[in-house]
């Protein structure tokens, strides 16, 4: 089986949410180390008309689980937006990741060509193909809100870098990482002959 919509969506969403969870953990530790009320960070925003950190995380998880659910044709679990602490946001991320991991590749079969419709406050938005919904809506929205969460925390002084946003990149061998030893090849011909006289 080749690379399909399951590979292009669910592992990517899980990876991104895990990176966000690690970023929030750093933020919680920063608040503790600097004696900052966590609520200050949770309610921080880049500009008065933008959503605060807590809402950015909520939307990122909503986009992720909603995308997985619609592409798989299963019910989208509803999470109330009641988080007021880093621990509660981590729990929301954990539940979102668990839901996405529970979606089976077989449920995604043909999703790239199935139409998708979602209801927004201003009315329905329709996509002729699931592929368009994923590439043009789900992934850009998730990246937008995770990036904004990162920027809020970096603006507030949390020590973060691009590597925190990227997380542990799947399949990448980074500079300085120890090279993996190739497994020893077995010699053909069975057991090695003991040293002795040469045979003709």
VEXPA-205609 format. One record per atom (N, C-alpha, C): residue in three letters; chain; atom name; x, y, z. Coordinates in Angstrom, 3 decimals, decimal comma, m for minus. Each point is the difference from the previous one (the first is absolute). Layout:
<nodes>
res	chain	atom	x	y	z
ALA	A	CA	X	Y	Z
...
</nodes>
This chain:
<nodes>
res	chain	atom	x	y	z
UNK	A	N	0,854	m1,205	0,000
UNK	A	CA	m0,854	1,205	0,000
UNK	A	C	0,881	1,244	0,000
UNK	A	N	m0,309	0,947	m0,877
UNK	A	CA	0,793	1,213	m0,114
UNK	A	C	m0,404	1,056	1,020
UNK	A	N	0,626	1,152	m0,147
UNK	A	CA	m0,267	1,138	0,881
UNK	A	C	m1,406	0,525	m0,275
UNK	A	N	m0,837	0,096	1,035
UNK	A	CA	m1,387	0,418	m0,190
UNK	A	C	m0,408	1,110	0,937
UNK	A	N	m1,286	0,302	m0,001
UNK	A	CA	m0,499	1,128	0,784
UNK	A	C	0,147	m0,244	1,505
UNK	A	N	m0,054	m1,256	0,422
UNK	A	CA	0,225	m0,295	1,417
UNK	A	C	1,406	0,428	0,405
UNK	A	N	0,994	m0,349	m0,830
UNK	A	CA	1,391	0,359	0,292
UNK	A	C	0,211	1,509	m0,027
UNK	A	N	m0,730	0,687	m0,860
UNK	A	CA	0,172	1,447	m0,156
UNK	A	C	m0,741	0,810	1,052
UNK	A	N	m0,811	m0,661	0,817
UNK	A	CA	m0,834	0,745	0,940
UNK	A	C	0,218	m0,381	1,459
UNK	A	N	m0,401	m1,189	0,383
UNK	A	CA	m0,032	m0,338	1,421
UNK	A	C	1,375	0,002	0,669
UNK	A	N	1,031	m0,635	m0,567
UNK	A	CA	1,314	0,086	0,648
UNK	A	C	0,523	1,438	0,089
UNK	A	N	m0,321	0,801	m0,997
UNK	A	CA	0,432	1,402	m0,003
UNK	A	C	m0,680	0,768	1,133
UNK	A	N	m1,285	m0,232	0,177
UNK	A	CA	m0,741	0,677	1,063
UNK	A	C	0,499	m0,430	1,374
UNK	A	N	0,225	m1,284	0,182
UNK	A	CA	0,496	m0,496	1,289
UNK	A	C	1,365	0,597	0,303
UNK	A	N	0,875	0,010	m0,995
UNK	A	CA	1,343	0,559	0,189
UNK	A	C	m0,070	1,473	0,408
UNK	A	N	m0,838	0,765	m0,664
UNK	A	CA	m0,118	1,431	0,284
UNK	A	C	m0,573	0,250	1,390
UNK	A	N	m0,992	m0,785	0,388
UNK	A	CA	m0,593	0,170	1,334
UNK	A	C	0,971	m0,410	1,102
UNK	A	N	0,824	m1,009	m0,255
UNK	A	CA	1,017	m0,386	0,988
UNK	A	C	1,025	1,117	0,178
UNK	A	N	0,366	0,657	m1,101
UNK	A	CA	0,922	1,122	0,088
UNK	A	C	m0,633	1,140	0,799
UNK	A	N	m1,287	0,249	m0,219
UNK	A	CA	m0,707	1,035	0,753
UNK	A	C	m0,039	m0,343	1,484
UNK	A	N	m0,217	m1,260	0,324
UNK	A	CA	m0,018	m0,427	1,403
UNK	A	C	1,353	0,264	0,659
UNK	A	N	1,087	m0,271	m0,735
UNK	A	CA	1,334	0,244	0,545
UNK	A	C	0,248	1,500	0,199
UNK	A	N	m0,520	0,813	m0,910
UNK	A	CA	0,129	1,454	0,125
UNK	A	C	m0,740	0,498	1,238
UNK	A	N	m1,205	m0,514	0,223
UNK	A	CA	m0,777	0,409	1,176
UNK	A	C	0,670	m0,446	1,293
UNK	A	N	0,654	m1,146	m0,037
UNK	A	CA	0,725	m0,473	1,187
UNK	A	C	1,125	0,962	0,335
UNK	A	N	0,717	0,466	m1,018
UNK	A	CA	1,059	0,985	0,222
UNK	A	C	m0,575	1,297	0,563
UNK	A	N	m1,174	0,381	m0,496
UNK	A	CA	m0,631	1,234	0,481
UNK	A	C	m0,387	m0,123	1,467
UNK	A	N	m0,538	m1,152	0,384
UNK	A	CA	m0,381	m0,219	1,398
UNK	A	C	1,235	0,038	0,900
UNK	A	N	1,081	m0,614	m0,446
UNK	A	CA	1,239	0,019	0,777
UNK	A	C	0,574	1,416	0,098
UNK	A	N	m0,117	0,760	m1,079
UNK	A	CA	0,470	1,384	m0,007
UNK	A	C	m0,771	0,831	1,028
UNK	A	N	m1,319	m0,166	0,007
UNK	A	CA	m0,827	0,752	0,951
UNK	A	C	0,380	m0,336	1,443
UNK	A	N	0,247	m1,271	0,245
UNK	A	CA	0,373	m0,428	1,354
UNK	A	C	1,359	0,556	0,396
UNK	A	N	0,965	m0,070	m0,918
UNK	A	CA	1,351	0,466	0,298
UNK	A	C	0,055	1,510	0,222
UNK	A	N	m0,840	0,737	m0,707
UNK	A	CA	0,015	1,465	0,075
UNK	A	C	m1,073	0,557	0,940
UNK	A	N	m0,692	m0,887	0,708
UNK	A	CA	m1,077	0,423	0,908
UNK	A	C	m1,058	0,846	m0,710
UNK	A	N	m0,376	m0,462	m1,196
UNK	A	CA	m1,041	0,668	m0,788
UNK	A	C	m1,302	m0,774	0,157
UNK	A	N	m1,077	0,706	0,225
UNK	A	CA	m1,309	m0,651	0,055
UNK	A	C	m0,262	m0,640	m1,365
UNK	A	N	m0,228	m1,317	m0,061
UNK	A	CA	m0,242	m0,651	m1,291
UNK	A	C	m1,116	0,645	m0,809
UNK	A	N	m0,983	0,574	0,697
UNK	A	CA	m1,120	0,638	m0,686
UNK	A	C	0,466	1,164	m0,875
UNK	A	N	1,114	0,626	0,390
UNK	A	CA	0,525	1,112	m0,795
UNK	A	C	0,399	m0,504	m1,388
UNK	A	N	0,689	m1,138	m0,047
UNK	A	CA	0,382	m0,571	m1,280
UNK	A	C	m1,211	m0,550	m0,754
UNK	A	N	m0,869	m0,674	0,705
UNK	A	CA	m1,167	m0,625	m0,642
UNK	A	C	m0,922	1,025	m0,649
UNK	A	N	m0,047	1,188	0,564
UNK	A	CA	m0,891	1,031	m0,540
UNK	A	C	0,750	1,044	m0,832
UNK	A	N	1,271	m0,252	m0,261
UNK	A	CA	0,772	0,940	m0,829
UNK	A	C	m0,398	m0,149	m1,461
UNK	A	N	0,117	1,102	m0,727
UNK	A	CA	m0,310	0,009	m1,430
UNK	A	C	0,968	0,940	m0,707
UNK	A	N	0,164	m0,177	m1,290
UNK	A	CA	0,943	0,827	m0,750
UNK	A	C	m0,545	1,387	m0,279
UNK	A	N	m1,317	0,115	m0,091
UNK	A	CA	m0,639	1,284	m0,293
UNK	A	C	m1,401	m0,050	0,606
UNK	A	N	m0,537	1,147	0,449
UNK	A	CA	m1,282	m0,012	0,699
UNK	A	C	m1,138	m0,721	m0,718
UNK	A	N	m0,009	0,014	m1,345
UNK	A	CA	m1,124	m0,627	m0,699
UNK	A	C	0,279	m1,464	m0,380
UNK	A	N	1,087	m0,575	0,552
UNK	A	CA	0,319	m1,408	m0,265
UNK	A	C	m0,365	m0,853	1,210
UNK	A	N	m0,181	m1,285	m0,222
UNK	A	CA	m0,321	m0,912	1,092
UNK	A	C	1,217	m0,208	0,911
UNK	A	N	m0,235	m0,256	1,299
UNK	A	CA	1,102	m0,277	0,923
UNK	A	C	0,544	m1,414	m0,198
UNK	A	N	1,076	m0,299	0,702
UNK	A	CA	0,668	m1,296	m0,127
UNK	A	C	m0,961	m1,169	0,196
UNK	A	N	m0,800	0,041	1,049
UNK	A	CA	m0,873	m1,135	0,295
UNK	A	C	m0,942	m0,300	m1,162
UNK	A	N	m0,508	1,040	m0,641
UNK	A	CA	m0,916	m0,192	m1,120
UNK	A	C	0,745	m0,518	m1,238
UNK	A	N	1,243	0,423	m0,182
UNK	A	CA	0,782	m0,504	m1,128
UNK	A	C	0,174	m1,516	0,100
UNK	A	N	0,242	m0,482	1,214
UNK	A	CA	0,166	m1,444	0,214
UNK	A	C	m1,325	m0,720	m0,226
UNK	A	N	m1,074	0,576	0,494
UNK	A	CA	m1,316	m0,622	m0,184
UNK	A	C	m0,344	m0,139	m1,483
UNK	A	N	0,263	1,043	m0,771
UNK	A	CA	m0,322	m0,049	m1,433
UNK	A	C	0,906	m0,996	m0,719
UNK	A	N	1,272	m0,044	0,369
UNK	A	CA	0,919	m0,951	m0,634
UNK	A	C	m0,474	m1,434	0,211
UNK	A	N	m0,468	m0,306	1,204
UNK	A	CA	m0,495	m1,358	0,263
UNK	A	C	m1,333	m0,236	m0,710
UNK	A	N	m0,863	1,010	m0,023
UNK	A	CA	m1,285	m0,155	m0,698
UNK	A	C	0,212	m0,268	m1,487
UNK	A	N	0,903	0,744	m0,607
UNK	A	CA	0,290	m0,193	m1,419
UNK	A	C	0,553	m1,399	m0,263
UNK	A	N	0,850	m0,462	0,896
UNK	A	CA	0,652	m1,299	m0,174
UNK	A	C	m0,982	m1,152	0,121
UNK	A	N	m0,766	m0,012	1,081
UNK	A	CA	m0,942	m1,115	0,184
UNK	A	C	m1,157	0,089	m0,988
UNK	A	N	m0,415	1,213	m0,336
UNK	A	CA	m1,063	0,171	m0,988
UNK	A	C	0,434	m0,484	m1,365
UNK	A	N	1,243	0,313	m0,360
UNK	A	CA	0,517	m0,456	m1,282
UNK	A	C	0,061	m1,515	m0,067
UNK	A	N	0,521	m0,613	1,051
UNK	A	CA	0,094	m1,461	0,032
UNK	A	C	m1,382	m0,637	m0,071
UNK	A	N	m0,952	0,556	0,745
UNK	A	CA	m1,344	m0,568	0,045
UNK	A	C	m0,707	0,106	m1,348
UNK	A	N	0,067	1,155	m0,625
UNK	A	CA	m0,706	0,188	m1,277
UNK	A	C	0,614	m0,840	m1,111
UNK	A	N	1,312	m0,107	m0,014
UNK	A	CA	0,647	m0,803	m1,042
UNK	A	C	m0,297	m1,486	0,189
UNK	A	N	m0,132	m0,422	1,255
UNK	A	CA	m0,267	m1,411	0,283
UNK	A	C	m1,487	m0,329	m0,003
UNK	A	N	m0,857	1,041	m0,004
UNK	A	CA	m1,440	m0,231	0,024
UNK	A	C	m0,504	m0,493	1,335
UNK	A	N	0,621	0,483	1,104
UNK	A	CA	m0,419	m0,395	1,343
UNK	A	C	m0,413	1,244	0,780
UNK	A	N	m0,623	m0,208	1,157
UNK	A	CA	m0,449	1,114	0,826
UNK	A	C	1,192	0,791	0,539
UNK	A	N	m0,143	1,306	m0,022
UNK	A	CA	1,014	0,898	0,536
UNK	A	C	m0,281	0,231	1,478
UNK	A	N	0,868	m0,457	0,904
UNK	A	CA	m0,265	0,186	1,433
UNK	A	C	m0,033	1,472	0,379
UNK	A	N	m0,943	0,365	0,838
UNK	A	CA	m0,135	1,393	0,429
UNK	A	C	0,770	0,222	1,296
UNK	A	N	0,885	0,980	0,012
UNK	A	CA	0,744	0,368	1,192
UNK	A	C	m0,449	1,396	0,429
UNK	A	N	m0,520	0,145	1,221
UNK	A	CA	m0,386	1,339	0,461
UNK	A	C	1,244	0,874	0,177
UNK	A	N	m0,126	1,259	m0,363
UNK	A	CA	1,140	0,924	0,081
UNK	A	C	0,056	0,624	1,387
UNK	A	N	0,415	m0,810	0,980
UNK	A	CA	m0,015	0,450	1,399
UNK	A	C	1,381	0,005	0,644
UNK	A	N	1,044	m0,211	m0,778
UNK	A	CA	1,336	m0,107	0,583
UNK	A	C	0,478	1,342	0,567
UNK	A	N	0,586	m0,073	1,190
UNK	A	CA	0,518	1,213	0,647
UNK	A	C	1,417	m0,208	0,530
UNK	A	N	0,621	m1,119	m0,323
UNK	A	CA	1,353	m0,281	0,484
UNK	A	C	0,784	m0,754	m1,068
UNK	A	N	1,312	m0,023	0,175
UNK	A	CA	0,841	m0,757	m0,930
UNK	A	C	m0,308	m1,493	0,093
UNK	A	N	m0,266	m0,471	1,202
UNK	A	CA	m0,308	m1,424	0,178
UNK	A	C	m1,266	m0,385	m0,757
UNK	A	N	m0,991	0,866	0,028
UNK	A	CA	m1,253	m0,288	m0,708
UNK	A	C	0,197	0,039	m1,514
UNK	A	N	0,860	0,890	m0,474
UNK	A	CA	0,299	0,034	m1,432
UNK	A	C	0,760	m1,257	m0,423
UNK	A	N	0,912	m0,463	0,860
UNK	A	CA	0,717	m1,235	m0,302
UNK	A	C	m0,967	m1,177	m0,074
UNK	A	N	m0,978	m0,019	0,880
UNK	A	CA	m1,000	m1,067	m0,034
UNK	A	C	m0,810	0,054	m1,290
UNK	A	N	m0,328	1,195	m0,441
UNK	A	CA	m0,742	0,152	m1,256
UNK	A	C	0,833	m0,512	m1,173
UNK	A	N	1,282	0,328	0,006
UNK	A	CA	0,887	m0,477	m1,053
UNK	A	C	0,108	m1,526	0,025
UNK	A	N	0,125	m0,566	1,194
UNK	A	CA	0,090	m1,460	0,133
UNK	A	C	m1,246	m0,684	m0,555
UNK	A	N	m1,166	0,550	0,317
UNK	A	CA	m1,256	m0,599	m0,481
UNK	A	C	m0,134	0,134	m1,511
UNK	A	N	0,464	1,125	m0,525
UNK	A	CA	m0,055	0,197	m1,453
UNK	A	C	0,913	m0,992	m0,708
UNK	A	N	1,220	m0,137	0,504
UNK	A	CA	0,957	m0,926	m0,598
UNK	A	C	m0,518	m1,433	0,074
UNK	A	N	m0,581	m0,374	1,132
UNK	A	CA	m0,535	m1,359	0,152
UNK	A	C	m1,116	m0,263	m1,001
UNK	A	N	m0,862	0,993	m0,213
UNK	A	CA	m1,087	m0,165	m0,976
UNK	A	C	0,561	m0,188	m1,402
UNK	A	N	0,948	0,839	m0,386
UNK	A	CA	0,565	m0,086	m1,348
UNK	A	C	0,698	m1,345	m0,206
UNK	A	N	0,742	m0,448	1,005
UNK	A	CA	0,686	m1,286	m0,111
UNK	A	C	m0,982	m1,167	m0,110
UNK	A	N	m1,209	0,209	0,491
UNK	A	CA	m1,004	m1,058	m0,055
UNK	A	C	m0,644	m0,166	m1,366
UNK	A	N	0,223	0,955	m0,901
UNK	A	CA	m0,553	m0,096	m1,353
UNK	A	C	0,853	m0,974	m0,808
UNK	A	N	m0,644	m0,994	m0,599
UNK	A	CA	0,711	m1,024	m0,752
UNK	A	C	0,194	0,421	m1,466
UNK	A	N	1,109	m0,420	m0,601
UNK	A	CA	0,232	0,325	m1,414
UNK	A	C	m1,161	m0,433	m0,902
UNK	A	N	m0,632	m1,128	0,329
UNK	A	CA	m1,107	m0,489	m0,825
UNK	A	C	m1,167	0,978	m0,005
UNK	A	N	m0,177	0,747	1,101
UNK	A	CA	m1,084	0,978	0,067
UNK	A	C	0,261	1,200	m0,899
UNK	A	N	1,264	0,185	m0,375
UNK	A	CA	0,376	1,136	m0,838
UNK	A	C	0,004	m0,352	m1,481
UNK	A	N	m0,227	m1,259	m0,326
UNK	A	CA	0,074	m0,437	m1,398
UNK	A	C	m0,973	0,804	m0,863
UNK	A	N	0,519	0,614	m1,045
UNK	A	CA	m0,826	0,787	m0,909
UNK	A	C	m0,336	1,388	0,483
UNK	A	N	0,510	0,381	1,187
UNK	A	CA	m0,339	1,313	0,563
UNK	A	C	0,479	1,151	m0,865
UNK	A	N	1,071	m0,239	m0,760
UNK	A	CA	0,543	1,093	m0,817
UNK	A	C	m0,979	0,474	m1,064
UNK	A	N	m0,934	m0,865	m0,410
UNK	A	CA	m0,950	0,374	m1,058
UNK	A	C	m1,423	0,198	0,507
UNK	A	N	m0,224	m0,221	1,303
UNK	A	CA	m1,351	0,197	0,549
UNK	A	C	m0,244	1,469	0,313
UNK	A	N	m1,213	0,513	m0,252
UNK	A	CA	m0,297	1,397	0,342
UNK	A	C	m0,098	0,194	1,509
UNK	A	N	0,312	1,184	0,450
UNK	A	CA	m0,057	0,344	1,426
UNK	A	C	m0,728	1,323	0,149
UNK	A	N	m0,916	0,049	0,958
UNK	A	CA	m0,705	1,245	0,308
UNK	A	C	0,067	0,239	1,501
UNK	A	N	0,345	1,204	0,398
UNK	A	CA	0,009	0,350	1,410
UNK	A	C	m0,826	1,250	0,213
UNK	A	N	m0,585	0,073	1,178
UNK	A	CA	m0,868	1,123	0,335
UNK	A	C	0,767	1,037	0,814
UNK	A	N	0,042	1,210	m0,505
UNK	A	CA	0,612	1,113	0,716
UNK	A	C	m1,080	0,993	0,402
UNK	A	N	0,378	0,951	0,828
UNK	A	CA	m0,984	0,977	0,450
UNK	A	C	m0,597	0,805	m1,129
UNK	A	N	0,776	0,228	m1,058
UNK	A	CA	m0,490	0,791	m1,126
UNK	A	C	m0,660	m0,858	m1,072
UNK	A	N	m0,064	m1,321	0,234
UNK	A	CA	m0,638	m0,890	m0,962
UNK	A	C	0,871	m1,193	m0,333
UNK	A	N	m0,513	m0,908	m0,838
UNK	A	CA	0,759	m1,205	m0,347
UNK	A	C	1,152	0,284	m0,960
UNK	A	N	1,074	m0,756	0,170
UNK	A	CA	1,147	0,045	m0,918
UNK	A	C	0,159	m1,398	m0,571
UNK	A	N	0,015	m0,104	m1,315
UNK	A	CA	0,055	m1,305	m0,649
UNK	A	C	1,277	m0,171	m0,813
UNK	A	N	0,486	m1,217	m0,004
UNK	A	CA	1,176	m0,375	m0,789
UNK	A	C	m0,388	m1,193	m0,864
UNK	A	N	0,316	0,073	m1,279
UNK	A	CA	m0,350	m1,087	m0,914
UNK	A	C	0,790	m1,261	0,304
UNK	A	N	1,210	0,173	0,558
UNK	A	CA	0,856	m1,148	0,296
UNK	A	C	0,608	0,143	1,396
UNK	A	N	0,142	m1,141	0,662
UNK	A	CA	0,643	0,001	1,307
UNK	A	C	1,437	0,478	m0,073
UNK	A	N	0,640	m0,247	m1,108
UNK	A	CA	1,380	0,452	m0,197
UNK	A	C	0,093	1,518	0,086
UNK	A	N	m0,963	0,696	m0,603
UNK	A	CA	m0,010	1,464	0,056
UNK	A	C	m0,278	0,488	1,421
UNK	A	N	m0,890	m0,692	0,671
UNK	A	CA	m0,337	0,343	1,392
UNK	A	C	1,240	m0,127	0,887
UNK	A	N	0,753	m1,081	m0,173
UNK	A	CA	1,203	m0,217	0,805
UNK	A	C	1,077	1,023	m0,311
UNK	A	N	0,354	0,121	m1,280
UNK	A	CA	1,140	0,823	m0,389
UNK	A	C	m0,281	1,499	0,043
UNK	A	N	m1,250	0,375	m0,245
UNK	A	CA	m0,324	1,422	m0,060
UNK	A	C	m0,655	0,564	1,242
UNK	A	N	m0,462	m0,883	0,902
UNK	A	CA	m0,722	0,473	1,175
UNK	A	C	0,582	m0,529	1,308
UNK	A	N	0,043	m1,316	0,147
UNK	A	CA	0,388	m0,584	1,286
UNK	A	C	1,452	0,329	0,354
UNK	A	N	0,931	m0,413	m0,846
UNK	A	CA	1,404	0,192	0,333
UNK	A	C	0,385	1,474	0,125
UNK	A	N	m0,410	0,890	m0,932
UNK	A	CA	0,345	1,418	0,175
UNK	A	C	m0,560	0,596	1,288
UNK	A	N	m1,231	m0,379	0,361
UNK	A	CA	m0,590	0,526	1,235
UNK	A	C	0,742	m0,492	1,238
UNK	A	N	0,342	m1,275	0,019
UNK	A	CA	0,733	m0,549	1,149
UNK	A	C	1,353	0,697	0,124
UNK	A	N	0,711	0,120	m1,110
UNK	A	CA	1,315	0,661	0,048
UNK	A	C	m0,126	1,459	0,432
UNK	A	N	m1,045	0,670	m0,455
UNK	A	CA	m0,196	1,407	0,367
UNK	A	C	m0,141	0,155	1,515
UNK	A	N	m0,856	m0,810	0,604
UNK	A	CA	m0,273	0,161	1,431
UNK	A	C	1,139	m0,517	0,871
UNK	A	N	0,696	m1,029	m0,441
UNK	A	CA	1,165	m0,470	0,751
UNK	A	C	1,126	1,036	m0,103
UNK	A	N	0,184	0,562	m1,173
UNK	A	CA	1,012	1,051	m0,173
UNK	A	C	m0,319	1,216	0,859
UNK	A	N	m1,276	0,375	0,046
UNK	A	CA	m0,384	1,158	0,812
UNK	A	C	0,214	m0,282	1,479
UNK	A	N	m0,301	m1,221	0,446
UNK	A	CA	0,262	m0,370	1,388
UNK	A	C	1,491	0,112	0,310
UNK	A	N	0,823	m0,499	m0,912
UNK	A	CA	1,457	0,101	0,150
UNK	A	C	0,416	1,477	0,100
UNK	A	N	m0,508	0,827	m0,898
UNK	A	CA	0,392	1,410	m0,029
UNK	A	C	m0,425	0,748	1,260
UNK	A	N	m1,171	m0,323	0,516
UNK	A	CA	m0,456	0,626	1,253
UNK	A	C	0,983	m0,293	1,118
UNK	A	N	0,374	m1,268	0,126
UNK	A	CA	0,884	m0,399	1,094
UNK	A	C	1,409	0,539	m0,187
UNK	A	N	0,471	0,021	m1,246
UNK	A	CA	1,341	0,552	m0,246
UNK	A	C	0,005	1,487	0,311
UNK	A	N	m1,087	0,702	m0,344
UNK	A	CA	m0,119	1,425	0,295
UNK	A	C	m0,011	0,244	1,503
UNK	A	N	m0,528	m0,963	0,751
UNK	A	CA	m0,069	0,135	1,462
UNK	A	C	1,302	m0,408	0,685
UNK	A	N	1,000	m0,377	m0,779
UNK	A	CA	1,300	m0,291	0,586
UNK	A	C	0,325	m1,463	0,204
UNK	A	N	m0,900	m0,895	m0,381
UNK	A	CA	0,293	m1,427	0,128
UNK	A	C	1,098	m0,354	m0,992
UNK	A	N	1,026	m0,705	0,467
UNK	A	CA	1,140	m0,337	m0,846
UNK	A	C	m0,373	m1,148	m0,946
UNK	A	N	m0,306	0,368	m1,217
UNK	A	CA	m0,399	m0,952	m1,024
UNK	A	C	0,805	0,255	m1,258
UNK	A	N	0,093	m1,008	m0,840
UNK	A	CA	0,666	0,158	m1,288
UNK	A	C	m0,768	m0,786	m1,054
UNK	A	N	0,440	0,102	m1,244
UNK	A	CA	m0,695	m0,699	m1,079
UNK	A	C	m0,034	m1,505	0,233
UNK	A	N	1,019	m0,528	0,652
UNK	A	CA	0,035	m1,438	0,252
UNK	A	C	m1,148	m0,430	0,913
UNK	A	N	m0,460	0,900	0,869
UNK	A	CA	m1,158	m0,317	0,846
UNK	A	C	m1,260	m0,107	m0,843
UNK	A	N	m0,119	0,880	m0,973
UNK	A	CA	m1,168	m0,043	m0,885
UNK	A	C	0,021	m1,256	m0,871
UNK	A	N	1,178	m0,332	m0,515
UNK	A	CA	0,110	m1,162	m0,883
UNK	A	C	m0,140	m1,314	0,760
UNK	A	N	0,446	m0,034	1,258
UNK	A	CA	m0,049	m1,239	0,753
UNK	A	C	1,004	m1,014	m0,536
UNK	A	N	m0,183	m1,251	0,395
UNK	A	CA	0,869	m1,078	m0,479
UNK	A	C	m0,438	m0,376	m1,414
UNK	A	N	0,692	0,526	m0,987
UNK	A	CA	m0,404	m0,157	m1,399
UNK	A	C	0,102	m1,469	m0,414
UNK	A	N	m1,099	m0,609	m0,420
UNK	A	CA	0,023	m1,414	m0,381
UNK	A	C	0,950	m0,265	m1,162
UNK	A	N	0,845	m1,000	0,154
UNK	A	CA	0,878	m0,422	m1,077
UNK	A	C	1,228	0,851	m0,219
UNK	A	N	0,159	1,068	0,781
UNK	A	CA	1,125	0,909	m0,206
UNK	A	C	1,189	m0,401	0,865
UNK	A	N	1,185	0,026	m0,577
UNK	A	CA	1,240	m0,204	0,742
UNK	A	C	0,655	1,368	0,133
UNK	A	N	0,017	0,527	1,218
UNK	A	CA	0,493	1,353	0,227
UNK	A	C	1,517	0,019	0,189
UNK	A	N	0,661	1,136	m0,294
UNK	A	CA	1,443	0,117	0,208
UNK	A	C	0,364	m0,305	1,447
UNK	A	N	1,044	m0,799	0,177
UNK	A	CA	0,442	m0,340	1,352
UNK	A	C	m0,651	m1,245	0,558
UNK	A	N	m1,019	m0,504	m0,690
UNK	A	CA	m0,658	m1,210	0,489
UNK	A	C	0,868	m1,203	m0,326
UNK	A	N	0,106	m0,943	0,936
UNK	A	CA	0,830	m1,181	m0,269
UNK	A	C	m0,573	m0,819	m1,141
UNK	A	N	0,880	m0,430	m0,882
UNK	A	CA	m0,440	m0,805	m1,134
UNK	A	C	m0,369	m1,397	0,468
UNK	A	N	m1,045	m0,549	m0,564
UNK	A	CA	m0,410	m1,349	0,346
UNK	A	C	0,872	m1,005	m0,728
UNK	A	N	0,453	m1,010	0,739
UNK	A	CA	0,825	m1,038	m0,603
UNK	A	C	m0,862	m0,929	m0,838
UNK	A	N	0,499	m0,313	m1,175
UNK	A	CA	m0,724	m0,938	m0,851
UNK	A	C	0,137	m1,402	0,578
UNK	A	N	m1,055	m0,788	m0,072
UNK	A	CA	0,082	m1,368	0,526
UNK	A	C	1,030	m0,815	m0,760
UNK	A	N	0,731	m0,855	0,728
UNK	A	CA	1,045	m0,820	m0,614
UNK	A	C	m0,615	m0,989	m0,978
UNK	A	N	0,638	m0,125	m1,161
UNK	A	CA	m0,506	m0,921	m1,003
UNK	A	C	0,480	m1,415	0,296
UNK	A	N	m0,900	m0,941	m0,184
UNK	A	CA	0,357	m1,401	0,196
UNK	A	C	0,750	m0,503	m1,230
UNK	A	N	1,080	m0,758	0,259
UNK	A	CA	0,769	m0,556	m1,104
UNK	A	C	m0,705	m1,209	m0,580
UNK	A	N	0,030	m0,078	m1,314
UNK	A	CA	m0,612	m1,155	m0,661
UNK	A	C	0,826	m1,246	0,233
UNK	A	N	m0,656	m1,152	m0,005
UNK	A	CA	0,727	m1,247	0,136
UNK	A	C	m0,079	m0,622	1,371
UNK	A	N	m0,825	0,580	0,866
UNK	A	CA	m0,213	m0,631	1,306
UNK	A	C	1,107	0,322	0,979
UNK	A	N	0,375	m0,971	0,852
UNK	A	CA	0,972	0,224	1,064
UNK	A	C	1,400	0,201	m0,557
UNK	A	N	0,767	0,802	0,719
UNK	A	CA	1,371	0,268	m0,398
UNK	A	C	0,872	m1,208	0,280
UNK	A	N	0,850	m0,360	m0,962
UNK	A	CA	0,863	m1,162	0,170
UNK	A	C	1,104	0,339	0,982
UNK	A	N	0,356	m0,961	0,880
UNK	A	CA	1,085	0,259	0,937
UNK	A	C	1,319	0,126	m0,724
UNK	A	N	0,929	0,780	0,578
UNK	A	CA	1,320	0,200	m0,614
UNK	A	C	0,743	m1,330	m0,048
UNK	A	N	0,725	m0,241	m1,052
UNK	A	CA	0,752	m1,253	m0,118
UNK	A	C	0,638	m0,102	m1,350
UNK	A	N	0,247	m1,237	m0,437
UNK	A	CA	0,616	m0,214	m1,297
UNK	A	C	m0,939	0,382	m1,108
UNK	A	N	0,589	0,532	m1,066
UNK	A	CA	m0,791	0,323	m1,163
UNK	A	C	m0,428	m1,250	m0,721
UNK	A	N	m1,194	m0,007	m0,528
UNK	A	CA	m0,482	m1,144	m0,752
UNK	A	C	0,103	0,298	m1,474
UNK	A	N	0,176	m1,032	m0,810
UNK	A	CA	0,122	0,191	m1,443
UNK	A	C	m1,220	m0,570	m0,693
</nodes>
